[in-house]
Amino acid sequence: MKLLFVCLGNICRSPSAENIMNHLAAKSAIGSQIECDSAGTANYHSGKSPDRRMQAAAAKQNIPMKGNARQFTKADFTAFDLILAMDLENYQNILALDPQGQYQDKVKLMCDFATQHPDKEVPDPYYGGAEGFEYVIDLLIDACGGLLSELESTASKNI
């Protein structure tokens, strides 16, 4: 199962989701069947590492942050099984690249998988303080955990 996490600039939310999912999947029986990547709908930060404030918030949860920002492309529709948008604007920007709706079933909102948080979107912490980054990490741990549970359930049905 190839997962792509998408936010605006690919330096805060989506690389966090990618690294959290990798962290959680490493402890799962199906972890070897999951590949993760992340991208941004905009090309603001291509080649850059995750935001240092996001790295600090993830480090408090013992989650290492790796990767470099890149922009979402149409080729991602065929390269990935599931594309997870951090907010409604990212979701709409992704779907705008698929005018025929051929891949819309692959595109989901990340918060659809949250089990403990009522949020419908992952807020962008970029212009806020440290508490915003820490909240996003907590929210993404919840949503990635819910997603992993769903993937594990699907895998067990396919055995």
C-alpha positions as CSV (number, residue, x, y, z in Angstrom):
1,M,0.0,0.0,0.0
2,K,1.6,3.2,-1.2
3,L,0.4,6.3,0.8
4,L,1.0,9.9,-0.2
5,F,0.4,12.7,2.4
6,V,-0.2,16.1,1.0
7,C,-0.3,19.7,2.4
8,L,0.5,23.1,1.0
9,G,4.3,23.4,1.2
10,N,5.4,19.9,2.3
11,I,7.5,21.1,5.2
12,C,5.1,20.9,8.2
13,R,1.9,18.7,8.1
14,S,2.5,16.2,5.3
15,P,6.1,15.3,6.1
16,S,4.9,14.9,9.7
17,A,2.2,12.5,8.7
18,E,4.7,10.6,6.5
19,N,7.2,10.2,9.3
20,I,4.5,9.4,11.9
21,M,3.0,6.7,9.7
22,N,6.4,5.2,9.1
23,H,7.0,5.2,12.8
24,L,3.7,3.5,13.6
25,A,3.9,1.1,10.6
26,A,7.4,-0.1,11.8
27,K,5.6,-1.6,14.9
28,S,2.8,-3.2,12.8
29,A,2.6,-6.7,11.3
30,I,1.8,-5.1,7.9
31,G,4.5,-2.4,8.2
32,S,6.6,-4.0,5.5
33,Q,3.6,-3.6,3.1
34,I,3.3,0.2,3.6
35,E,5.3,2.8,1.7
36,C,4.9,6.5,2.6
37,D,5.8,9.7,0.9
38,S,4.7,13.3,1.1
39,A,4.2,16.3,-1.2
40,G,2.9,19.8,-1.3
41,T,0.3,21.3,-3.7
42,A,2.6,24.4,-4.0
43,N,6.2,24.5,-5.0
44,Y,7.3,26.9,-2.2
45,H,9.8,24.7,-0.4
46,S,11.0,22.0,-2.9
47,G,14.2,20.3,-1.7
48,K,13.9,21.7,1.8
49,S,13.9,19.6,5.0
50,P,10.9,19.6,7.3
51,D,10.4,22.8,9.3
52,R,12.6,22.9,12.4
53,R,9.7,23.7,14.7
54,M,7.9,20.6,13.4
55,Q,11.0,18.5,13.9
56,A,11.2,19.8,17.5
57,A,7.5,18.9,18.2
58,A,8.0,15.4,16.6
59,A,11.2,14.8,18.6
60,K,9.1,15.3,21.9
61,Q,7.2,12.1,20.7
62,N,10.5,10.3,19.7
63,I,9.6,10.6,16.0
64,P,12.5,11.4,13.7
65,M,11.6,13.7,10.8
66,K,13.2,12.8,7.4
67,G,12.7,13.8,3.9
68,N,12.7,16.7,1.5
69,A,9.8,18.8,0.1
70,R,8.5,18.2,-3.3
71,Q,5.4,19.3,-5.3
72,F,2.5,17.0,-6.0
73,T,2.2,16.0,-9.7
74,K,-0.4,14.2,-11.8
75,A,1.9,11.2,-11.9
76,D,1.2,10.8,-8.2
77,F,-2.3,9.7,-9.0
78,T,-1.0,6.4,-10.6
79,A,2.0,6.0,-8.3
80,F,0.0,5.9,-5.0
81,D,-2.9,3.8,-3.7
82,L,-4.1,6.5,-1.3
83,I,-3.6,10.2,-1.3
84,L,-4.3,12.0,2.0
85,A,-4.9,15.7,2.0
86,M,-4.4,17.7,5.2
87,D,-7.2,20.2,4.6
88,L,-10.1,20.9,2.3
89,E,-8.1,23.4,0.2
90,N,-5.4,20.8,-0.5
91,Y,-8.1,18.2,-1.3
92,Q,-9.7,20.5,-3.8
93,N,-6.3,21.5,-5.3
94,I,-5.5,17.8,-5.8
95,L,-8.8,17.0,-7.4
96,A,-8.4,20.0,-9.7
97,L,-5.5,18.1,-11.3
98,D,-8.0,15.2,-12.1
99,P,-10.8,17.0,-14.0
100,Q,-12.2,13.7,-15.3
101,G,-12.5,12.4,-11.7
102,Q,-10.6,9.2,-12.6
103,Y,-8.7,9.1,-9.3
104,Q,-11.1,10.9,-6.9
105,D,-11.7,7.6,-4.9
106,K,-8.0,7.6,-4.0
107,V,-8.1,11.1,-2.4
108,K,-9.2,11.4,1.2
109,L,-9.0,13.9,4.0
110,M,-6.4,12.9,6.7
111,C,-8.8,13.7,9.6
112,D,-11.3,11.2,8.3
113,F,-9.1,8.6,10.1
114,A,-8.8,10.4,13.4
115,T,-10.5,8.6,16.3
116,Q,-9.8,10.9,19.3
117,H,-9.9,14.4,17.7
118,P,-13.0,16.0,16.2
119,D,-11.1,18.1,13.7
120,K,-12.2,17.9,10.1
121,E,-8.9,19.4,8.8
122,V,-5.2,19.4,10.0
123,P,-4.5,23.1,10.8
124,D,-1.5,24.7,9.3
125,P,0.8,25.6,12.2
126,Y,3.3,27.5,10.1
127,Y,2.5,31.0,11.4
128,G,1.8,30.0,15.0
129,G,3.7,29.1,18.1
130,A,5.1,25.8,19.4
131,E,1.8,24.7,20.8
132,G,0.3,24.6,17.2
133,F,3.1,22.3,16.0
134,E,2.6,20.0,19.0
135,Y,-1.1,19.9,18.4
136,V,-0.6,18.9,14.8
137,I,1.7,16.1,15.9
138,D,-0.9,14.8,18.4
139,L,-3.7,15.0,15.8
140,L,-1.5,13.2,13.1
141,I,-0.6,10.5,15.6
142,D,-4.3,9.9,16.1
143,A,-5.2,10.1,12.4
144,C,-2.3,7.9,11.3
145,G,-3.2,5.4,14.0
146,G,-6.7,5.3,12.7
147,L,-5.5,4.9,9.1
148,L,-3.1,2.1,10.2
149,S,-5.9,0.3,12.0
150,E,-8.1,0.5,8.8
151,L,-5.2,-0.8,6.7
152,E,-4.6,-3.7,9.1
153,S,-8.3,-4.6,9.1
154,T,-8.4,-4.6,5.3
155,A,-5.2,-6.7,5.2
156,S,-6.6,-9.3,7.6
157,K,-9.7,-9.6,5.4
158,N,-7.6,-10.3,2.3
159,I,-5.7,-13.2,3.9
